Amino acid sequence: MTFTVTRVMPYLRVKDCAAAIDFYKQAFGAAELYRLTIPNGRIANAQLKIGEIEIQLADETNAPGARSPQSLGGSTVAIDLLVDDATALFDQALSAGATVQYPLVDQFYGLRQGQLVDPYGHLWSISQRLEEITPAEMQRRLEAMLTKGN
């Protein structure tokens, strides 16, 4: 069977989805495309646009697969935002309430990159391309770095 994937869209489960939407607007300049609420006021589904990507999010529930990183003890996935000024966005997200997982540093693979944890437990890598390098050069640099570190 063949098929075509037309997009990949992260779907985040959060505690207090309304507050998370406000955070993503402040931290990353997200635009809210829509919000569907249920009678108790919780958000069943919302869609935001951050730069060229869209994400969906909803309040967590007890249903399988619908728990937030806060309920699970952390996230195993990071969303990578590639931007033209990593320092500015990193600082903006910190001002909005994110915390540093690891600081911005120039990486061997050609990116300036750091990672944040948002107040809802999701990981965000903030990246800025410093140089275009091939996978072979990345591998060479990784091996050199590992050899140097031993």
MOBEL-V670724 format. One record per residue. N is the residue number from 1. RES is the residue in one letter. SS is DSSP state (A for helix, B for strand, O for the rest). PHI is phi in radians with two decimals (none if undefined). PSI is psi as a letter, one per 30 degrees, with the letter a starting at -180 (999 if undefined). Layout:
BEGIN
n->N res->RES ss->SS phi->PHI psi->PSI
n->N res->RES ss->SS phi->PHI psi->PSI
END
This chain:
BEGIN
n->1 res->M ss->O phi->none psi->k
n->2 res->T ss->O phi->-2.07 psi->l
n->3 res->F ss->O phi->-2.72 psi->l
n->4 res->T ss->O phi->-2.04 psi->k
n->5 res->V ss->O phi->-1.48 psi->k
n->6 res->T ss->O phi->-1.74 psi->f
n->7 res->R ss->O phi->-3.01 psi->l
n->8 res->V ss->O phi->-2.09 psi->k
n->9 res->M ss->O phi->-2.26 psi->j
n->10 res->P ss->O phi->-1.05 psi->k
n->11 res->Y ss->B phi->-2.19 psi->j
n->12 res->L ss->B phi->-1.73 psi->k
n->13 res->R ss->B phi->-1.79 psi->k
n->14 res->V ss->B phi->-2.41 psi->l
n->15 res->K ss->O phi->-1.45 psi->k
n->16 res->D ss->O phi->1.11 psi->i
n->17 res->C ss->A phi->-1.04 psi->e
n->18 res->A ss->A phi->-1.07 psi->e
n->19 res->A ss->A phi->-1.17 psi->e
n->20 res->A ss->A phi->-1.10 psi->e
n->21 res->I ss->A phi->-1.05 psi->e
n->22 res->D ss->A phi->-1.06 psi->e
n->23 res->F ss->A phi->-1.06 psi->e
n->24 res->Y ss->A phi->-1.13 psi->e
n->25 res->K ss->A phi->-1.14 psi->e
n->26 res->Q ss->A phi->-1.26 psi->e
n->27 res->A ss->A phi->-1.32 psi->e
n->28 res->F ss->A phi->-2.11 psi->g
n->29 res->G ss->O phi->1.22 psi->g
n->30 res->A ss->O phi->-1.12 psi->k
n->31 res->A ss->B phi->-1.91 psi->k
n->32 res->E ss->B phi->-1.44 psi->k
n->33 res->L ss->B phi->-1.54 psi->e
n->34 res->Y ss->B phi->-2.90 psi->l
n->35 res->R ss->B phi->-2.58 psi->k
n->36 res->L ss->B phi->-1.95 psi->k
n->37 res->T ss->B phi->-1.98 psi->l
n->38 res->I ss->O phi->-1.82 psi->l
n->39 res->P ss->O phi->-0.93 psi->e
n->40 res->N ss->O phi->-1.40 psi->g
n->41 res->G ss->O phi->1.61 psi->f
n->42 res->R ss->O phi->-1.26 psi->l
n->43 res->I ss->B phi->-1.64 psi->k
n->44 res->A ss->B phi->-1.41 psi->e
n->45 res->N ss->B phi->-2.92 psi->k
n->46 res->A ss->B phi->-2.47 psi->l
n->47 res->Q ss->B phi->-2.28 psi->k
n->48 res->L ss->B phi->-2.12 psi->l
n->49 res->K ss->B phi->-2.13 psi->k
n->50 res->I ss->B phi->-2.09 psi->j
n->51 res->G ss->O phi->1.08 psi->b
n->52 res->E ss->O phi->-1.68 psi->f
n->53 res->I ss->B phi->-1.80 psi->l
n->54 res->E ss->B phi->-2.01 psi->k
n->55 res->I ss->B phi->-2.24 psi->l
n->56 res->Q ss->B phi->-1.97 psi->l
n->57 res->L ss->B phi->-2.66 psi->l
n->58 res->A ss->B phi->-2.72 psi->l
n->59 res->D ss->B phi->-1.11 psi->k
n->60 res->E ss->O phi->-1.19 psi->l
n->61 res->T ss->O phi->-2.37 psi->l
n->62 res->N ss->O phi->-1.50 psi->g
n->63 res->A ss->O phi->-1.16 psi->l
n->64 res->P ss->O phi->-0.98 psi->k
n->65 res->G ss->O phi->1.36 psi->g
n->66 res->A ss->O phi->-2.08 psi->g
n->67 res->R ss->O phi->-1.67 psi->l
n->68 res->S ss->O phi->-1.56 psi->l
n->69 res->P ss->A phi->-1.01 psi->e
n->70 res->Q ss->A phi->-1.09 psi->e
n->71 res->S ss->A phi->-1.34 psi->f
n->72 res->L ss->A phi->-1.67 psi->f
n->73 res->G ss->O phi->1.53 psi->g
n->74 res->G ss->O phi->2.35 psi->l
n->75 res->S ss->O phi->-1.97 psi->k
n->76 res->T ss->O phi->-1.76 psi->g
n->77 res->V ss->O phi->-2.17 psi->k
n->78 res->A ss->B phi->-2.05 psi->k
n->79 res->I ss->B phi->-1.69 psi->k
n->80 res->D ss->B phi->-1.79 psi->j
n->81 res->L ss->B phi->-1.77 psi->j
n->82 res->L ss->B phi->-1.61 psi->j
n->83 res->V ss->O phi->-2.27 psi->l
n->84 res->D ss->O phi->-1.53 psi->f
n->85 res->D ss->O phi->-2.50 psi->i
n->86 res->A ss->A phi->-1.11 psi->e
n->87 res->T ss->A phi->-1.08 psi->e
n->88 res->A ss->A phi->-1.11 psi->e
n->89 res->L ss->A phi->-1.21 psi->e
n->90 res->F ss->A phi->-1.02 psi->e
n->91 res->D ss->A phi->-1.12 psi->e
n->92 res->Q ss->A phi->-1.09 psi->e
n->93 res->A ss->A phi->-1.16 psi->e
n->94 res->L ss->A phi->-1.10 psi->e
n->95 res->S ss->A phi->-1.11 psi->f
n->96 res->A ss->A phi->-1.42 psi->f
n->97 res->G ss->O phi->2.17 psi->g
n->98 res->A ss->O phi->-1.27 psi->l
n->99 res->T ss->B phi->-2.13 psi->l
n->100 res->V ss->B phi->-1.38 psi->k
n->101 res->Q ss->B phi->-1.52 psi->e
n->102 res->Y ss->B phi->-2.58 psi->k
n->103 res->P ss->B phi->-1.27 psi->l
n->104 res->L ss->B phi->-1.13 psi->k
n->105 res->V ss->B phi->-2.53 psi->l
n->106 res->D ss->B phi->-1.36 psi->k
n->107 res->Q ss->O phi->-1.70 psi->l
n->108 res->F ss->O phi->-1.09 psi->f
n->109 res->Y ss->O phi->-1.60 psi->g
n->110 res->G ss->O phi->1.62 psi->g
n->111 res->L ss->B phi->-2.04 psi->k
n->112 res->R ss->B phi->-1.62 psi->k
n->113 res->Q ss->B phi->-2.57 psi->k
n->114 res->G ss->B phi->-2.49 psi->l
n->115 res->Q ss->B phi->-2.28 psi->k
n->116 res->L ss->B phi->-2.08 psi->l
n->117 res->V ss->B phi->-1.98 psi->k
n->118 res->D ss->O phi->-1.36 psi->l
n->119 res->P ss->O phi->-1.09 psi->f
n->120 res->Y ss->O phi->-1.91 psi->g
n->121 res->G ss->O phi->1.63 psi->g
n->122 res->H ss->O phi->-1.49 psi->k
n->123 res->L ss->B phi->-1.64 psi->k
n->124 res->W ss->B phi->-2.26 psi->j
n->125 res->S ss->B phi->-1.60 psi->k
n->126 res->I ss->B phi->-1.87 psi->j
n->127 res->S ss->B phi->-2.23 psi->k
n->128 res->Q ss->B phi->-2.36 psi->k
n->129 res->R ss->B phi->-1.25 psi->k
n->130 res->L ss->O phi->-1.71 psi->e
n->131 res->E ss->O phi->-2.77 psi->l
n->132 res->E ss->O phi->-1.56 psi->k
n->133 res->I ss->O phi->-2.31 psi->l
n->134 res->T ss->O phi->-1.40 psi->l
n->135 res->P ss->A phi->-1.00 psi->e
n->136 res->A ss->A phi->-1.10 psi->e
n->137 res->E ss->A phi->-1.19 psi->e
n->138 res->M ss->A phi->-1.05 psi->e
n->139 res->Q ss->A phi->-1.09 psi->e
n->140 res->R ss->A phi->-1.05 psi->e
n->141 res->R ss->A phi->-1.15 psi->e
n->142 res->L ss->A phi->-1.08 psi->e
n->143 res->E ss->A phi->-1.08 psi->e
n->144 res->A ss->A phi->-1.09 psi->e
n->145 res->M ss->A phi->-1.14 psi->e
n->146 res->L ss->A phi->-1.18 psi->e
n->147 res->T ss->A phi->-1.15 psi->e
n->148 res->K ss->A phi->-1.11 psi->e
n->149 res->G ss->A phi->-1.30 psi->f
n->150 res->N ss->O phi->-1.58 psi->999
END
